[in-house]
């Protein structure tokens, strides 16, 4: 049993589960009927929060803090979807925002402490990028709830929810696609949008450079070891 637990808690498996849940949450709503979206989106978001909690559960302290933020976030998301009140939506967004930031920082710290590139590092890097987009999308939803009209969303009426529209806007912003169908209107919304675009691009540049550096260093070390143990030199 301890061996099984250690296997399940390896970074590759933990981040793989989280990445799978993030991808499902991103793409599944596009292939399902719009009438199930108001029920499906909170359910998928809850699954992402639970898988995020499992991704940082390798240490007791991290698991306790994550559970203290993630579990109330799951409950608030479900209650907000059921009652559909402004107070519950704001509370759910605030708690979820804190939890996603906590998980993203922990995984990023793990990636930056790595001394070699393996499956866990690659999956963790992708998870941080997607979690950042999810985090900013949640922040946009919180801004819109607190200050209605912060975003111009002319195409929102085609069966989608405000949360899904702003998550879409977040991924468009972090990848700097900039379609222009959703636009930040207020100064706060514009500031947060610019920060996401800058952070997203800096993350990719710095992370790719680090991963390439780690891989190059590992290959150089391996080459030196092969040369030193070459029997032909004796």
N, C-alpha and C positions, 0 to 999 in steps of 0.2 A: 504493500500500500504506500509506504513512503516513497518508493521509487516511482510509482505511478503519479503521485502528487508532484514530485520534482519534475517529471516529464511534462505534466500539464502546465506547470508554472514556468517553463522555459520561455525566454522572450519571443522566440519564433512562433510558438503556439499561442501565447497570450496576445501578441500583436496581430497574429493571423486572424483570430476570432474577432478582434476589434475592427480590423480592416474589412473583413467580410460583412459585418453588420453595417459599417458605414457605406459600403458600396450598395448593399441592398436598400438602405434607406434612401440613397441618392437616386437610384434608377427604377425601383419598383413602382413608385407612384406614377411614372410615365406610361406604364403598360396596364394599369388597372383603371376601371371606370371612375370618373370624377366623383360619383355619388358616395364612394367608399373612402375617399381621401380624407374627409374630416375625422373619420374614425381611425384610419390607417396611419396617418402621420404621427399622432401622439403615441400610438402603439410602437411604431418603429423607433421613434425618438427614445422611448423608454428602454427598448432593447439596446440601443446604442449606449445609453447611460450605464446599463447593467454590464455590458461587455467592457466599457471603459473602466468600470470599477474592478472587474477581474484582471484587467491589464496592469493595474498598479497594486494588486493584492499580494505581491511577492514579499512585502515587509509588513509587519503588524501595524506599525505606526501609519504607514500609507493607507492600509486597508481601513483603519478606524476613521481617519480623516475623510477618506473617499466615501465611506459608507455614511458618515454624518452629513455629507453634502449630496451624494448621489441618490440615496434612498428617499429623503424628503423631496428631492427634485422629481423623482418618478411619481410620487404620490401627488404632488402639486400639478404636474402635467396632466395626469388622469382626471383630477378634480376640475382643472380649468377646462378640459375638453368636455366634461359632463355638464358643468354649471355655466360655462361661458361668461364669466364675470371679469371685469377689468382688474379687480384686486388680485384674483387668483392667477390671471395671466401674467401680471407684473411680478408677483411673488415667484411663480414658476420660472420665469425668464431670469430673474435675479439669482436664484439659487442654482439654476442650470449653468448660468454664466460663470459663477464661481467654481463649480465642479469641473466644467470643461477646461477652464484655465489651469486648475490644479493638476488635472490629468495630463494636459499638454506639456506643462512645465516639467513634470516628473519624467515623462517619456523623452522629452528633449534633453534633459540632463543625462539620462541613460545613454542616449545616442552620442552626446558630446564627450562623455567619459570613455567611450569605446577606444580600444587600441588596435582593433582589427575589424574589417568589414565581414559580416556574416549575414545570414538570413534575418536574424532578429534586428540587426541594425537597419537593414533596408526596409523591412516592414514597419519598424518604429518610425523611421523618417517619413514614410508615406502617411502613417497615421497622424503624425503631428501636423502635417500640411492640411489634411482633411479636417482634423479637429479644429485647426485655426479658422478654416472657412465656416465650420459649423458654429464656432464661438462667435465670430463676427455676425453671422446671420441671426443668432440669438440676441446679440446686442442691438442689431437693427430693429428686431421685433420689440425689444424693450423701449427703444427710443420712440418708435411709432405708437406704442401704447401710452407712454407718458406725454408725448407731444404729437397728437394726431395730425396728419398732413405733412410729416417730415419727409415722406417719400411720395413721389408722383408715380402711381402704378396704374396706368390706363388699361392695361391688359389683364388686370387681376380678376375681372368678372367672368372669365371663361372656366368656371368650375373649380378654380383653385382657392386656397386659403391665403391669408395674409402672410402667415409664417412660411409657407412653401414659396411664395413669391419672393420674400426677402432672403430666404436661403439660396434661391436661384440667383438673386442679385449678388449675394456674397461670393458665390463661386465665379460669377462673371467678373467681379471686381478683383478677386485675388489672382486670377489668371490674366488680368488686364485685357480682357476681350472687349469690354465696353460697348455692348450692343445699343444701349441708350433707351431701351424700352421701359426701364425703371430708373428714376433719377432721384438723387438726394436733393432736397429743396432747402432745408434749414441749414444754418452754419454748423450746428452740431453733427447733423447727418453727413454733411460734406466732409467735415474733419475726420470722422470715424472711417468714412469710405476711403479717403486718401491714406490714412494710416494702414488700412488693410492692404491696399495696393503696394505700398512701400515695403511693409513687413513681408508680404508674400514674395516679392521679388528678391529682397535681401536674403530671405531664408533659403531660397533655391540656389542663389549664387554661393553663399557661404557653405551650405551643406554639401553641394556637389563638389566644391573645392576640397572640403575636408575628407569626404569619402574617397575621392580620387587620390588625395595625399596618403590616406591610410592604406589604400590598396597598393599604391606604388611603393610605399615603404615596406609593406609585407612582401611584395614580390622581390624587391631588392635584397631583403634579408634572406629569403628562400634561395635566391640565386647565389649569394655568397656562401650559404651553407652547402649547397650542391658543389660549388667549386672547391671548397675546403675539404670535402670528403671524396673528391674524385680520385679513384684508385690509379688513374693513369698518370698522376703526378708523382707517385712514389717511385 
